[in-house]
């Protein structure tokens, strides 16, 4: 797996309230044009923990590792970046467009307090894996 650069923060900026996230998801469900937040899509994420660590897996295909930004705090992880559109020809017309592109962001609350000094992130085959020691 390729390693990802991690930025450590004590107090993450731009934490969204639960109400704002809920309203944003409801409005986006009605029409993708209506959104309260700046990001265009949210990657799918799994979080699990063992006795020693918390592991975050994020599905972010189609990026280079340098295009992924990551901030880790004692109880939070923020994954963000921009994914460009897919390959298109000059005369191409979409018949189906389901792969999201543009800005993405995911703010995650962790189930346990973590030791930020032990954080390691790797990206391979479209899957970002972040391992955080407790």
C-alpha positions as CSV (number, residue, x, y, z in Angstrom):
1,X,0.0,0.0,0.0
2,X,1.1,3.6,-0.7
3,X,1.5,5.9,2.3
4,X,-0.7,9.0,2.7
5,X,0.5,12.3,4.3
6,X,-1.4,13.0,7.5
7,X,-2.0,16.5,9.0
8,X,-2.6,16.4,12.8
9,X,-5.0,18.8,14.4
10,X,-6.1,19.5,17.9
11,X,-9.4,21.0,17.0
12,X,-10.6,20.2,13.5
13,X,-11.9,23.2,11.5
14,X,-15.3,23.2,9.8
15,X,-17.0,20.4,11.9
16,X,-20.5,20.1,10.7
17,X,-23.4,19.9,13.0
18,X,-25.6,16.8,12.8
19,X,-28.6,19.0,11.9
20,X,-26.7,20.6,9.0
21,X,-25.6,17.1,7.7
22,X,-29.1,15.8,7.9
23,X,-30.6,18.8,6.1
24,X,-27.9,18.6,3.4
25,X,-28.6,14.8,2.8
26,X,-32.4,15.5,2.6
27,X,-31.9,18.4,0.1
28,X,-29.4,16.4,-2.0
29,X,-32.0,13.6,-2.1
30,X,-34.5,15.9,-3.7
31,X,-32.1,17.4,-6.1
32,X,-28.3,17.3,-6.3
33,X,-28.3,21.0,-7.0
34,X,-29.6,21.8,-3.5
35,X,-26.9,21.6,-0.9
36,X,-25.9,23.5,2.2
37,X,-22.3,22.4,2.3
38,X,-19.3,23.0,0.0
39,X,-18.6,19.4,-0.8
40,X,-20.2,17.5,-3.6
41,X,-20.1,13.9,-2.5
42,X,-19.1,11.7,0.5
43,X,-17.1,8.6,0.2
44,X,-18.4,5.4,1.7
45,X,-16.6,4.5,5.0
46,X,-16.2,1.6,7.4
47,X,-14.9,2.2,10.9
48,X,-14.0,-0.7,13.2
49,X,-11.9,-1.1,16.3
50,X,-9.9,-3.7,18.1
51,X,-8.4,-3.5,21.6
52,X,-5.3,-1.8,20.2
53,X,-6.5,0.4,17.4
54,X,-9.3,2.1,15.4
55,X,-9.3,1.4,11.7
56,X,-11.0,3.6,9.1
57,X,-11.6,2.3,5.5
58,X,-12.7,4.8,2.8
59,X,-13.7,3.9,-0.7
60,X,-12.1,6.6,-2.9
61,X,-11.3,5.2,-6.3
62,X,-9.9,7.2,-9.2
63,X,-7.4,9.4,-7.3
64,X,-3.6,9.6,-6.9
65,X,-2.5,9.4,-3.3
66,X,-1.2,13.0,-3.5
67,X,-4.8,14.2,-4.2
68,X,-6.1,12.9,-0.8
69,X,-6.0,15.2,2.2
70,X,-6.3,13.8,5.7
71,X,-6.6,15.5,9.1
72,X,-6.4,13.5,12.3
73,X,-7.3,14.8,15.7
74,X,-7.6,12.9,19.0
75,X,-11.3,12.0,18.3
76,X,-11.8,12.9,14.7
77,X,-10.7,12.2,11.1
78,X,-11.4,14.4,8.1
79,X,-10.9,13.0,4.6
80,X,-11.2,15.5,1.7
81,X,-10.0,16.3,-1.8
82,X,-11.2,16.6,-5.4
83,X,-11.8,13.9,-7.9
84,X,-11.8,15.0,-11.5
85,X,-14.3,13.8,-14.1
86,X,-13.7,10.6,-16.0
87,X,-12.3,10.3,-19.5
88,X,-14.5,11.9,-22.2
89,X,-14.1,12.4,-25.9
90,X,-14.9,15.6,-27.7
91,X,-18.1,14.1,-29.1
92,X,-19.1,12.1,-26.0
93,X,-22.6,12.4,-24.6
94,X,-23.5,10.8,-21.2
95,X,-26.2,8.2,-21.3
96,X,-25.6,7.3,-17.6
97,X,-23.5,9.2,-15.0
98,X,-23.4,7.6,-11.6
99,X,-19.7,8.1,-10.6
100,X,-19.5,11.3,-8.5
101,X,-16.7,13.7,-9.2
102,X,-15.7,17.1,-7.8
103,X,-15.0,18.0,-4.2
104,X,-15.5,15.4,-1.5
105,X,-15.3,15.6,2.2
106,X,-16.0,13.2,5.1
107,X,-15.8,14.3,8.8
108,X,-15.8,11.3,11.2
109,X,-16.1,11.1,14.9
110,X,-14.0,8.2,16.3
111,X,-15.4,5.7,18.8
112,X,-12.3,6.0,21.1
113,X,-9.6,8.6,21.9
114,X,-6.6,7.8,19.8
115,X,-2.9,8.5,19.9
116,X,-2.3,10.7,16.9
117,X,1.4,9.9,16.9
118,X,0.6,6.3,15.8
119,X,-1.6,7.2,12.8
120,X,-0.7,5.5,9.5
121,X,-2.6,5.9,6.3
122,X,-2.2,3.9,3.1
123,X,-4.0,4.0,-0.3
124,X,-4.2,1.1,-2.7
125,X,-6.7,-0.1,-5.3
126,X,-9.1,2.8,-4.5
127,X,-9.3,2.0,-0.8
128,X,-7.8,4.4,1.9
129,X,-6.9,2.6,5.1
130,X,-6.2,4.7,8.2
131,X,-4.9,2.9,11.3
132,X,-5.0,4.8,14.6
133,X,-3.6,3.4,17.8
134,X,-5.5,4.0,21.0
